[in-house]
Structure formats: structure tokens, C-alpha cells
Amino acid sequence: MGSSNAGSSATIGKNTMGISKVGTMAFVGMTCALVASIRNIPSVAATGWTMFFYMLVAVLLYGFPISMIAGEYAGMFPQAGGPELWVTHSLGKKWGFVVSWLLWVQMFPGMVMVASVLAPMLGEVVNNNVLGSNNIFTLVCILAVYWGVTLLNLKFDMAKIGGKIGIWLGLYIPIAILLILGLAALGKVGFNPSSTLGTFSPEKLLPDTTTKMTLEYFAPIIFIFVGIEMSSVYITRIKNPVKTYVKGIFIALIFMFLFNAVSAFVVANVVPAGKMELNNISQSIVLFCDILGLPHIIANIFSLLVFLGVAVQLSAWASGPSKTITQSARRGQYPPKFKFWKTNENDVSKAVLFTQATIISIFALVYLLIPAVNSAFLTLVSATTLLYCFVYIFMGLGILKFRKTHPQQSRPFRIGKKGNGILWGLTVILFATIVFAIALTLMEMTIVSIIAILAISFGLLVVPLIIDKLKKPSWATEVQKLMDGEQHNIPQKSMADLHKAAQKTAKTK
């Protein structure tokens, strides 16, 4: 592993794919496009003054440990691959394959959950709020937008577009509008005692353990930071990959805290207590306009921008996890006839994108099969978060094992100057936070829902183990022959690695 890493580091600066490199701020934009969303603000605002406590806990006990662990991994293995590569090096190929699978399948319920915000935003754009609560309209929005971004990913480098252009249209500009109007409204009316925020008292900064009124929002706030490490799949396109990745990920983490806490504060100060609409951030903009006497068209424009922002987020997620499937297929971990290994000039696999779009469309049918939209939404959120938790557990176990088995490995970014105590502490904190967050997520559900979520999540965890068991040694060599026989855009380094992998597989088998 050491020699392989050294070799990749030597070639990392070469733009072998013909795709331009990106700098620190563009990388931060890509990271924020993956995890930041204005749609999370109502969930944070619903906790009132306790939002600062929850956000601090989420950053220190969840986002910070994940970023630290990902930083050490990325420093040791700066080549493309992300969590799949890291776990492969630390726990072995089988578990690396499992991680690549989990990063892919969590998209199926996750994309539907994210896209469900599209309907209320579009309804606000056309001044028809009823559309936002219509199941059929919600389904149509999800299918139209997701298939649209799938086709765009085949033609354009949507990850970079999302990092540079889309992030401004869908996140920075809307948040600026929200903050300007929110602070202006705060200055005009002061603290509204009848709002979700209410009047201040020191005890309101901490959760009230005698009630679940705000504890139920702990898991959604924790999982705001899910996916912050996913931008590592683009690390080969970053200028000075090791330093830029570590620097960029921490800038993104700090931004996420400020973005959510400050925005949620001004929102909570205008939305009446008990009236927070968790899937409709434009609710607060309408109230701001009423307070300030501004035209309603501002809310229309805001909703349109948020709609575009969600579409950009879907686009970034569509291309990111698919790359891990392509890399796995090139190592012979999927049947060659699936063509997951084959990519176009933008280094994306048509077969993977179409497969995931089809499955996501099937998951979207939940809005037809389950009349209660909120129940369907909660099931999707819970399944997504549990699947992603498996990834972080494997990452944590892997970093601990790799410290023990490879103590002399070069670590440009190391958790703790000496010893493994700090690393162990951060990993234990992360695992404890995950368990607590999952418990709170399932606490309010029925037994049937809990069984369904656990069955889906653990069932999807078992599938890659079955695939790995059925894997044939000939898959790797067959894929290599197909790749050699076709003209497609694959870096020379990847070709060399595949030759070595095929030879090693033949010897070991």
C-alpha cells in the first residue's frame, strides 16, 4: 500500500483526464454543494434558542470527528476513491467494496427525500401553495428534475458547475436574501415573544429533558453534516490536493455552522410557535416581506433560486457516488456486462447514472403508495441516515486498524502529534453520537416503521457481501480486455493500476 500511494502521489498533479483543476474556494463550493442546503434551516429553527447547543454538538461530536478522520485518510491516500479507497486500504477490498455500495444505495431514498422540497418551492414560485402538498405534483417534480440532472451529467461537468455557478444561484444568493430580510425584520420588530424563538432565558439554551419537543430534531441537525467527506472523490482535480483538501473541508465545516445557526435564528424569530413548516423555507421569506412591507415577488424569486439550488445538489450527488461504482467495476467487482466500468468524455458512467435514476424513480413511488407524505418522508430520511452511518463506522474502524498495522505510513495530516489517544477519543465520540442520533430517529416511529427501516438498511448492507461472495476472478480480466479494446476516457494511471490488479487477482486466485 505504501508503494502504491507513493506512485499515485507522483502523478497526482498531472491533468491526465483533460479536466481542469480547481482551487481552494471552488473545492469548498463543491463540498457545500454536496452537504449545504437552505432547506435544512427550518429543522434547526424549530428548536428555538436550543439551536446553538444542537449545532455546537453536531459540529464538535459529529462533523469535526468525521472531518478529522477524512483529513488523515486523504493525506495518506490523495488519489481518487474517497471512503471506498480509505476503507479498502485499512480494512481490505471486501469492506471497501461494501462502502462503495453503501455510498451509492443511500442515494436511492436520500435523493427522493431531498427532491421532495422541489414541489413546495415550485408551488410558491407560481403562487399556488396547494401544489406543494399534492402527492402527484411532488412525484412529477422529483422524476422530472432527477432525470433532467442525470442527462445533464452525461453532457457537462456538473460537479464543477455546481461548485462555481449553481452554489451561488441556489445557496449564497438565497441565504444573503434570507439574512438581509431576517436581520431587517429583527431590527424592526425585535424579539417576537409569540414566535418559535420566543423570549430569551438562559435555561432555554439547553434541551428540556422532560419533553421531546426539541429532542426529536437532534438527529436531523446531526445529519446536516452527512456527506461532508464526499468531496474527496474529486481530490485528483484539486490543486495541491493534500493541503487544499484539509483546508477546504474545515472552511466548509465552519461555514456550515454559521450558515445554519444564524439563518435559523432569524427564521425562528418570525415563524409563530408551533407553525414551522419544515419543508418550506420560503415560509419565512413571506413573513419577512409582510413585516417589511415588501412585494411578494421577492418570495417568488427566492423560491425559484432554492429550487435551482436543490436541483444542483441533486446533480452533484448524482455524479459523485457513481464514480465509486465505476472504480469498483474497473477492479472486477461487478459483472462486466453491466458496463459500469465504461465512462464518457466527462468520466461518468452512463450505465451507472441510468441505473440509479431508474431505482430512484421506483423509490419516488412511495408518494403514491403511502398516503401520509410525512410518514413516507420520515421513512426515507431514516433509511438514508442509517445507511450513511454504516460508512462512518467502517471509516472509524479502518483508521484505528491502519494506525496499528501501518504506524510508519506517511501522514501529512495526523490526528494527534504522538500516540493514538486523540484518535481513539474522536472515534468513540463519533460512534456514540451515531448511536444516540439513530435512537432518537427511531424513537417516535411505530414498530412497523422501525422494522421496515432496519430491514431495508441491513438488507442493503448484506447485498454487497453476497455480490463479493459470488464474484468471479474472470470479471477483472474481462473488464481489462474490454477497456483495452474500446476508445474511452480513462487515465493512464488507472489503466496501469488495473493491469496490476488483474495480475494480482490471477495470482491470488
N, C-alpha and C positions, 0 to 999 in steps of 0.2 A: 504493500500500500504506500509505503514511503517513497519508493522509486517512481511509482505511478504518479503520485502527487507532484513530485519534483518535475517530472516531464510535462505535466499539464501546465504547471506554473510558468514554464519556459515559453509556452506557446499562447498563453492567455491573452497577451497584448495584441496578437495578430487578428485582424478582422477577416478571418477565413471565409465567413459566410457572406461577405459583401454588405452586411447590415451595419449602419453607422453606430459608433459608440455613443454613450450618454454620460453626462456629468452627474455631480452630486445632487443638484436640485431636481434634475429630470428623474433621477432614481427615486428621490423622495416622493416626487409626484406619482411615479409608478406604484410605490408602496402604498401611498394614500388612496390611489385609485382602487387598490385591492381591498383595503380594510375600512377606510374612512367613508362615512356616508352621513349626510344630513338627516337621513331617515331614522337614525338611532337617537336623535335628540329628544323626542317625546318620551322615550323609555327612561332616560336619565332625568328629565324634568319632572316626571311623575313622582319621584322620590322627595321632592321639595328640598329643604335645607340639607337633608341627608345625602344629597347627590355628591357633595365634596368628599365625604367619607367613603362612599362606594367607589368613586372614581380613583381616589388615592389607593384604596385596597386593590382595585383592578390593575392599576399601573405597577404597584410595588410587588404584589403577590402573584400576578399573572403575566402581564405584558413584559415587565422587567426581567423575570427569570427566563421567559421564552426568548427575548432578545439577546440576553447574555449567552444562553446556550447556543442559539443560532449564530451568534458572532464568533464563538470559538470554533464551531464547526466550519463556518465559511472561511475563516482564516486558514484552517488546515487543508480544506478542500475547496479552492476557489473556482474549480471548473463547474460547468453547468450540471444540474442534478438536484440541488436543494435537499430537502429532508430525505428523499429516496437515496441519494448518494451518501448522505451522512450516516443513515442507519445501515446501509449496505456495508460501509467501512467498519462500523462499530459493532453491529450485531450479526452481520452476514447477509448474503444475497437474498435468502428467503424472506427475511424480515424487511429488507429494503424493498423488495417487490410488494410486500403487503402494504407498506407505507405508500408506495406509488399508487396502488389500487385505492387505498382509503382517500388519498387526496383527490382522486378522480370521482369516486362514487359519492363523496359528501356533497359534490356539486348537484346531484340529482334532486334531493329535497331542498338543498340550500338555494339553488337558482330559482326555484319556484317561490320560495319564501321571500327572497329579495325582490323578485319581479312582481310580487303581489302589491307592492307600493305603486306600481305604474298606473293602475286603474283610478285610485282617488286623485292622483296628480293630474291625469288627463281630464278627469271629470271637472276639476277646479279650473283647468285651462279654458274649457268651453262653458263654464258657469252652470254645470249640471252635476251637483254633488251626489245625486242619486246613483249616477253611473258607478261611482266608487264602491258602492255596496252591492252591486249587481254581480252575481256569480258568473254569468255568461260573459259579460263585458270584461271581467277580471281575467277569465281564461283566454279570451281572444287577445287581450293586451299581452299576456305572458307569451303566448305562442308567436304572435306577430313580431314582437321585439326580439325574442331569443333567436328565432330563425333568421331574423334580419342581421343581428350581430354575428351569427355563425357564418353567413355568406360574406359579410364584410371582412371577417378574419381570414378568409381564403384569398382575398384580393389585396388587403392592406396590412401594414404592420400596426394593428390596432392597439397593441400594448404601449407603443411609443406615442401614438396619437392620444391615447387615454392619459398618459403621463404629462403631456405638454399642453394639449389643447382642451381635451374633454374635462380634465380636472379643473380647469378654470371656469368653463361653462357650467359644469354640474356641481362644483363644490365651492371653490373660492369665491366666485361672484355671489352665489346664493347665500353663503354664510356671511359675506360682507353686508348684503341687504338685510339679513336677519339681525345682525349685531347693530347696525346703524339704526334700524327702526326700533329694535328692542331697547337700546340704550336711550333713544329719544323718548320712547313711551315711559321708560322708568323715570327719566328726568321730569316728565310732565305730571305723572300721577303718583310717583313714589312707590313705596311698597304697598301692594294691594292686599289687605288682610283677608279678603274673601277668595284669593287666588290659590293655586296649588302650592305656591311658595309660602304664602301667609306671613304672619308676623314672626320676627326672629326671637329665639330664646336659645341659650347655649345647649340645652338638652336636645334640641331638635337636630343638632349636627350629628348625633349618633342614632343608630336604629333603635326603635322601640321594640324590645324583645317580647313584649306582651301581645303584640299584634303582628300579623303578616302583611299589613298594608303596604310596607315598602320592601320587606324581605323578599317578596316574590319577584322584585325587579333586579335582585342581585345577580342572578345568572345572566340575564340579557346584557347587563352592564359589563360583566366579566367578559362575555363573548364578543364585545365590541372589538377586542384586540385579537380575535381569532384570525389567522392568516397573515399576521404581520411579518412572518418569516418567508412567505411565499414569493416575495420579490427576488429571492435568491436564485430562482430559475433563470433570471436574466443577468447573472453575475458576470458571464463571459462578455457581455456587451458594455460593462461599466469601465470607465477609465480608472486605473489604479484600483482593481477590484477589492483587495483586502481592506484598505483604508476607507475607501468610499462606501463599501457595504456597511461596515461597522458605524461609521459616522452617520450615514444616511438613515440607518434603522433607528438610531437614537433620536435623531431630529424628528423622524416620523412619530416616534413614541411620545415625545414631549408635545408635539403638535396635536396628537390625538387627545391628550389630556385637556389641553387648553381649549381645543375646538369643541369638545363635548361639554365640559363643565361650564364655561362662560355662556355658550349658546343656550344650554338648558336652563341656566339661571334666568335669563331674560324671558324665555318662553314660559317658565313656571310662574312668573310674576303676573302674567296676563290671563292665562287659561284658568277658568273657575275651578275650584276644588272639586274633584270627582268627575270632571268633564274632559279630561285629557284623551284625545284620540291618538292612540299610539302609532297608527299607520298613516297619519295625515299631518305632516309638518306644516302645511300651508294654513292650518287652523290658526296658528299664532300670527301669521302674516296678516290674515284677515282682521284679527283683533287689533294688531298694531295700526293698521290703516284706519280702523274705526276710531281708535284713540287719538290719532294724529290728524284726522280729517283728510286723509289722502285717498285718491281714487282707487277703486277696486282692481283696476288693470295691473297694478303692481303685484297683487296676489296672483293674477293670471300669468304674468311673466315669470315670477318666482317659481310657480308650479311647473311651467314649461322647462325651466332650467334644471329643476330637480329631476324631472322626468328624463332629461338628457343625461344627467349625472348617473342615475340608476342604470340606464342603458350602457353607459361607458363602463360602469363597474361590471356589468354582466359580460361585456366584451373582453375586459381584462381577465376575468376569471375563466372565460371560455378557452382562451389560448394558453394560459399559464399551466394549469394541471394537465392539460392534454400533452404537454411536452414530456412529462414524466412517463406517460404511457408509451409515447414514441420511443423514448430511450430504452424502456423495458422491452419493447417489441424488437428493437435492434439487437438486443442481447439474447433473443430467442426465448423470451418468457411468455409470448403469445403465439398462437398458430400463425405461420406466415401468410396463410390465405386471408386473414383478416385485413392485411395491408396497413396495420397500424404503424409499421416501420417507414412507410413511404411518405415523404413530405414534398411540398411545393417550393416555389422560389422564396416564400416568406417563412420557411422552416416550420410549417404547420401541417398536420396530417388531415387530409380530407376525410379519411375513413373514421378517425377518432372524433372529429368535430361533428360529423353526421350521426355517428352512433350515440354520442352524448346528447345531441339535440333531440333525437328520437326518444330516448329514455326519459329525458326531462319533460318532454311533451306528455308522456304517459303519466308521470308524476303530477303534472299540472291538472290532470283529470280529477284529482281529488276535490277540486272546487265544484265538480258536478256530482260526485259520488257522496260527498259529505255536505249536507245542507248547512250545517253550522260552520261558517267560514272561520270563525275564531278557533274552533276546535281543530280544524284542518291545519290552520296556520301554526298553532302551538305544537302539533304533532310534527310538522316539518322542521320547525326550529329545534325541537328537542332531538330529533334524529340527526340533524346536521351537526349540532354541537357535540353529541356523544361520539359520532364518527371521528370528528376532528380531535377530540380528547385522546383517542387511541394513538393518533400520530404523535402528540406531545409526550405521551407516556413512553412510546418507543424511543423518541429523541432523548428523553431524560435517562432512560435505562442505558441507551447506547453511549452517551457522553461519559457516564460513570464507568462503564466497562472499558471504554477506549483509554481513559486516563490510567487504568490499571494495567492494560495489556500493552500500551504504547506510551510509556512515560517519557521517552526521549523524542517523541514526534514534535517537530517544529510547530509552535503555536504562536503565530503573530499576534493573536488576541487570546489571552488566557484569563479565565476566571480565577482570581486569587494569584498572588505572586508565587507563593510556595504552598505545598500541600494540597489536599483535596477537600478541606473542611468547608470552605465557602461554596464550592461546587455542590457538595452534598446538601448543604443547608438550603441553597436555592432550589435544588431538585425536589427535596422533601416538601418545601413550601409550595412549589408548583403542583405537586401531586395532591397535597392536602386541599388546595384551593379547587382543583378539578373535582375531587370527590364531593366537596361541600356544594359546589355550584350545580353539579348533576343532581344531588339530593334535593336541592331547592327547586330545580327544574321539574322534577317528577312529583314533588310533594303534593301539589294541588290537583294532580290528574287522577282519573279513575283507574281502577285496577286493569280494566281492559286496555286503556290507552298506554299504561305503563308496560304491559305485556307486549303490546304491538310494537312500541318503540324499541324495547330491548331485543325483541325477536328480529326486527329489521336490522338494527345496528350490529348485533352479534352475528346475525346471519351473513351480512355483508363482510364481516371480519373473517368469517370462515371460508368464504368463496375463494380468495386468493391462495389460501393454504391448499385447497383442493386443486386449483389450477397448477400450483407448483408441484404437487404430487403427481399430476398427470403429464407434466412437461416432458417432452421428448428431446434427447440430445441433438437430433437432426434438425430441430427448429432453428438453432443458431446458425448452423452451416447453410441451411436452405435460405435463410434470410440474407446471409452474406452473399450467396450466389445471385440472388435476385437484385440486391443492391449494386453488385458489380456489373450486372447486365443491363441496368437502366440508367438513364441520364436524369439525375435529380440533385438537388442542392444539399449535399452532406459535407461537412468539414472534413478535411483530410485527416485530422487528428481522430475524429470519430471512426473513420474507416480503419485507421491503424489499430485503434482500441478494439474494434470488432474482430479484426483478424486475430489479435492476441486472445480475445475472449473465446473465439471459436476453437482456437488451437488448445487453449487450456481446458475447455469443456470436453473436447475429444479425448484429451489425456486422462482427465479425472474420471470420465465415464467408462 
